[in-house]
Amino acid sequence: MEYPLTFEQYQQGLSEGKLLGLHCQSCGAYTVPPQGVCRNCQGQNLFPVEVKGEGTIRTFTVIRVAPEGKQPPYVLTLVELEQGSWVMGLLTDRDPEKADMGLIGKRVRLAPHPGNGSLSPGEIQVPKFNLIAD
């Protein structure tokens, strides 16, 4: 099976400050991060796109015991993107010690310079988000 957007391409996009995903030509859904089939209809009529990278925090947790090589504490969040996909990422502009339930429902945007946002040892990137308005 040939993938329209590989994990390596997704990672490269993140390293350049871009959030890449797939747009299904069959049902119109967006799949971020990329998968082999549409997250909505399981179709394979997918085309790579750059998504806006804005959305709403739906839940979060403060990581206090981190994997080897990652420095706690940090805020791990689940963001519902405007296009409908849900993406896990780091909230970079909030002190983890001040993170509270008021974060849920806040609007966020992909950080312009994500850098290394690994959640585990190695060089795997994850999206980094900043609050739009606090």
N, C-alpha and C positions, 0 to 999 in steps of 0.2 A: 504494500500500500504506500502510495506517495502522499506525503502530508503537505498541504498548502502552506503551512507555517510550522516550522520545526521548533523544538524547545531551544535550540541554539540561537535561532533567529529571534525568538521571544526574549531570550537573555540579552542578546546584542541590543535589541530595542531598549530594554530597561537600562542598560549601561549608557545609552545615549539620551535617556530621559523621555523615552517614548513607551507608551503602553500599547502593545500590539495584541490583536485578537483575530477572531474569525467571524465573518458575517455570512449567515446562511441565506442562500438565494431561494431556498424552498419555503421557509417559514418566516424569515426576517430576523431571527434571534441572533444575538451576539454571544460568542463563547470566548471568555477570557478567564484564565490563561487558555491557550489553545489545546484542543483535544483532537482525537481522530474523527469524531463525529459531532454533529450539532448537539448541544446540551438540551435542546427543546424537542426536536423531532427525530433525532438520531440520523439525520440525512448527511450525505457526504458532499453536497453541493456548496462548498465553503470557499470563501475568498478572504485573503488576509486584508486587514484594515488597521489603521491606527485609531484607537478610541480616544475620546476627549480626556479621559482620566479624572473626571470629576464625579463625585457621588456623595453618599450619605453613610455615616457610621451606623451600623446596625447592632454591633456588639464589639466588645474589646476585652482584653485582659492585660494585666501588668505581669510580665514575666520576671520573677525574682530568682528562680533557679534556672539558669540557661544551659544550653548545650556547650560542650567544650569549645573554647575559642570565641564565645560571644559574651559580652560584658553586660550583666543585668544591673539595674532593672531597665526594662524598656516596654513600650506599649505596643502590643500586637492587636490589630484591629481587623474587623471584617467589614468591607465597604461594599454597598450596593451601588454599582456604577449607573449613570444615567441611562446607559444602553440596556440595563437589566441584569447583567452578570454580577456575581458576587466575587470579590477578590480579597484575599488575605494580604495584609501588608503591615508595615511599620508606621506608626504615627511619630514623626520626628520632631515636631515643634511643641510638644507638651511634656512638661516635667512628669515622669512617671509617678512621682510622689504626690502630685496634684491631680492625677487622673481620677475622675469620679463619674457617676452615672449621668452627669450633665453632658458627657461626650456623645452619648447615644442621640442620634438625630442631627448631629452637627455635620455641616457640609465640609468636604475635603477635596483637595486637588493633588494630582501627582506632583511630587517634589521636582523642581526643575533640574536638579543635579543629584540623582539618586545615589551614585557611588556604590560601594559594596554594601548591600543590604541583606547579607546572608543570615538565615535563621539557623544554620548549622555549619559545621566546619566545612571549609572549601570556598569556592568562588561562586556559588549559586546566588543569583540576584533575586530579590523580592521587591515588589513595588513599595515605595516610600511615599507617604502622604503628609501634607501640611493642612492645617485648618484654613478654610477660606475666610471665615469671620468667627471671632470668638466672643 
